[in-house]
Amino acid sequence: MNLSHDDGPREAASVDFGHLVHRRPSAVARPRSAIEVAEVVRAAAADGIPVAARGRGHSGYGQAQTDGIVLDLSALAEVHEVRDDRVVVDAGTGWRAVLDAAWRHGSAPPVLTDYLGLSVGGTLSAGGIGGTSFRYGLQTDTVTELEVVTGDGVVRTCGPGDELFAAVLGGLGQCGIITRATLRLTGVPERVRRHEIDHDTVVSAAAEQLRFVEDGRYDFVQGQVRYGESGRRIFLETATYYTPPAAPRDDGEDLPFPEFQHRLDAAEALLTQTGAWFHPHPWWNCFLPASTATEFLESLVGQLRADDLGPAGCVLFYPVFTARVHTPLVRLPPEPVAYLVALLRFPPDDTAVAERQVADNVRLYREARDLGGLTYPIGAIPFTASDWRHHFGARWPRLRTWKEHYDPAHILTPGPGIFTAPGSGTPRTTDD
Ligand SMILES: Cc1cc2nc3c(=O)[nH]c(=O)nc-3n(C[C@H](O)[C@H](O)[C@H](O)COP(=O)(O)OP(=O)(O)OC[C@H]3O[C@@H](n4cnc5c(N)ncnc54)[C@H](O)[C@@H]3O)c2cc1C
């Protein structure tokens, strides 16, 4: 397997969606098979060189970066097999391609992220949440088999009940690099009836949202706070999936199912054109327990000004039933319902503003944590070693044991800074 030391690929691998952290790898590999991934990992482990997989690079804070070797998985992106109830895909495949292949077969993944330009391996290493998660859990809960290259450079296959399966799903790349996944599919509706329901306060919006997910009247439920020219707007976004001649009785925007799933494509095109897609994005994501989520949301929305989000930004919030999430390393508050709260910030291209917002993210994380919140670790909240120990809580000893077992040289995925200093192979033992 050839490693590229050229400036172009190394520069590309030192940038992510967050545009906040830039680490140049010493080399980039572009494997086309699990065997090629294993070759690189084995050689790197022998020399103690850190390795990070890069799916689509939509991390917020260098999670897929390293000063060692980046494995660019963009060429490991084949859809191998589609059946009514499952699809087998390489880990570098984008969710757009997964949906397209499944749709042609009359099926769809039960949970899709709002934006489909993410890789399967990238979302499975974090969780993968969407507006149907209240019903189906996270994307990690829809996986039935994985092929993984562990930190010793061995290709292994695992499934539900296997330790490696639990160590890798939602495992932030610490114990293995996913090379292939079998994902559950469901039948699909032809059409979607989409609604936006305005509220005066986030408290009433969150309360109605909870009623909606409890009575199951909608198939998709989210909530947003946005700041536009006419001021602040708080609304729920809901959708009913259906196939004619059946039809929902209520009014709303009516669109084909794939068009609904591709709903962020136009925004991406616009923000790419204006350049805002390439500005810093100090995003913040946490799960709050239902008992404190509205208190947190109310305080958050009370503090926020339009500039904190930018015209393209929003606060996203929606509930999930924690019992539907079966992925041990995805950390959720221990209550029956948890709310995802996300600040999707699109500030101007200004380093000082971005740095201020990252610092504000840490403050907000501490506030959320005091209220029983846990981060969804995809955004830009710099974590200390003790933050990680707190994050994994009772699961920390298990993760540490798995790390020793599957990645004894501690080379895999240093970006989040869980076992080594962020991005490097230096052990992280102190509370730096
Ligand atoms: C515009 C936008 C919208 C988003 N919407 C949602 C959403 O609706 N729901 C949601 O849950 N998330 C959402 N996210 C967050 C996103 O799911 C995560 O950041 C995800 O990790 C990005 O996937 P990626 O392929 O770009 O991963 P990368 O940034 O390339 O990698 C992310 C992390 O996963 C590791 N990794 C990548 N591939 C593998 C692999 N094959 N095996 C093991 N580890 C691997 C990397 O090393 C890194 O640590 C969104 C992000 C953006 C920018």
The ligand as a Tripos MOL2 file, in Angstrom:
@<TRIPOS>MOLECULE
LIG
   53    58     1     0     0
SMALL
NO_CHARGES

@<TRIPOS>ATOM
      1 C1        -23.4980   19.6370    7.8630 C.3       1 LIG1
      2 C2        -23.4550   18.5350    8.8900 C.ar      1 LIG1
      3 C3        -24.6260   17.9130    9.2750 C.ar      1 LIG1
      4 C4        -24.6020   16.8900   10.2230 C.ar      1 LIG1
      5 N1        -25.7730   16.2990   10.5690 N.ar      1 LIG1
      6 C5        -25.7670   15.2940   11.4650 C.ar      1 LIG1
      7 C6        -26.9640   14.6450   11.8300 C.ar      1 LIG1
      8 O1        -28.0560   14.9860   11.3640 O.2       1 LIG1
      9 N2        -26.8880   13.6210   12.7190 N.ar      1 LIG1
     10 C7        -25.6890   13.2020   13.2390 C.ar      1 LIG1
     11 O2        -25.6770   12.2490   13.9980 O.2       1 LIG1
     12 N3        -24.5510   13.8160   12.9230 N.ar      1 LIG1
     13 C8        -24.5590   14.8580   12.0620 C.ar      1 LIG1
     14 N4        -23.3810   15.4770   11.7480 N.ar      1 LIG1
     15 C9        -22.1360   15.0440   12.4170 C.3       1 LIG1
     16 C10       -21.5050   13.8570   11.7160 C.3       1 LIG1
     17 O3        -22.3220   12.7210   11.8360 O.3       1 LIG1
     18 C11       -20.1690   13.4860   12.3300 C.3       1 LIG1
     19 O4        -19.3060   14.5680   12.3770 O.3       1 LIG1
     20 C12       -19.5290   12.3500   11.5410 C.3       1 LIG1
     21 O5        -18.5030   11.7640   12.3020 O.3       1 LIG1
     22 C13       -18.9700   12.8730   10.2360 C.3       1 LIG1
     23 O6        -18.8170   11.8460    9.3140 O.3       1 LIG1
     24 P1        -17.5830   11.9260    8.3070 P.3       1 LIG1
     25 O7        -17.6660   10.7770    7.3900 O.co2     1 LIG1
     26 O8        -17.4630   13.2580    7.7020 O.co2     1 LIG1
     27 O9        -16.4420   11.6080    9.3580 O.3       1 LIG1
     28 P2        -14.9660   12.1810    9.5730 P.3       1 LIG1
     29 O10       -15.0010   13.6000    9.9890 O.co2     1 LIG1
     30 O11       -14.1470   11.8310    8.4060 O.co2     1 LIG1
     31 O12       -14.5920   11.2860   10.8300 O.3       1 LIG1
     32 C14       -15.2620   11.4240   12.0460 C.3       1 LIG1
     33 C15       -14.6120   10.5530   13.1220 C.3       1 LIG1
     34 O13       -14.8710    9.1980   12.8210 O.3       1 LIG1
     35 C16       -13.6640    8.4900   12.5970 C.3       1 LIG1
     36 N5        -13.9060    7.6020   11.4890 N.ar      1 LIG1
     37 C17       -14.2170    7.9360   10.2140 C.ar      1 LIG1
     38 N6        -14.4050    6.8290    9.4920 N.ar      1 LIG1
     39 C18       -14.2040    5.7870   10.3310 C.ar      1 LIG1
     40 C19       -14.2360    4.3890   10.1650 C.ar      1 LIG1
     41 N7        -14.4970    3.8280    8.9920 N.pl3     1 LIG1
     42 N8        -13.9840    3.5980   11.2330 N.ar      1 LIG1
     43 C20       -13.7170    4.1460   12.4460 C.ar      1 LIG1
     44 N9        -13.6720    5.4760   12.6610 N.ar      1 LIG1
     45 C21       -13.9040    6.2780   11.6000 C.ar      1 LIG1
     46 C22       -12.6360    9.5600   12.2760 C.3       1 LIG1
     47 O14       -11.3140    9.1480   12.5210 O.3       1 LIG1
     48 C23       -13.0980   10.6780   13.1740 C.3       1 LIG1
     49 O15       -12.6540   10.4580   14.4910 O.3       1 LIG1
     50 C24       -23.3690   16.5080   10.8130 C.ar      1 LIG1
     51 C25       -22.1870   17.1560   10.4460 C.ar      1 LIG1
     52 C26       -22.2240   18.1650    9.4980 C.ar      1 LIG1
     53 C27       -20.9570   18.8720    9.1410 C.3       1 LIG1
@<TRIPOS>BOND
     1     1     2 1
     2     2     3 ar
     3     2    52 ar
     4     3     4 ar
     5     4     5 ar
     6     4    50 ar
     7     5     6 ar
     8     6     7 ar
     9     6    13 1
    10     7     8 2
    11     7     9 ar
    12     9    10 ar
    13    10    11 2
    14    10    12 ar
    15    12    13 ar
    16    13    14 ar
    17    14    15 1
    18    14    50 ar
    19    15    16 1
    20    16    17 1
    21    16    18 1
    22    18    19 1
    23    18    20 1
    24    20    21 1
    25    20    22 1
    26    22    23 1
    27    23    24 1
    28    24    25 2
    29    24    26 1
    30    24    27 1
    31    27    28 1
    32    28    29 2
    33    28    30 1
    34    28    31 1
    35    31    32 1
    36    32    33 1
    37    33    34 1
    38    33    48 1
    39    34    35 1
    40    35    36 1
    41    35    46 1
    42    36    37 ar
    43    36    45 ar
    44    37    38 ar
    45    38    39 ar
    46    39    40 ar
    47    39    45 ar
    48    40    41 1
    49    40    42 ar
    50    42    43 ar
    51    43    44 ar
    52    44    45 ar
    53    46    47 1
    54    46    48 1
    55    48    49 1
    56    50    51 ar
    57    51    52 ar
    58    52    53 1
@<TRIPOS>SUBSTRUCTURE
     1 LIG1         1 GROUP 0 **** ****
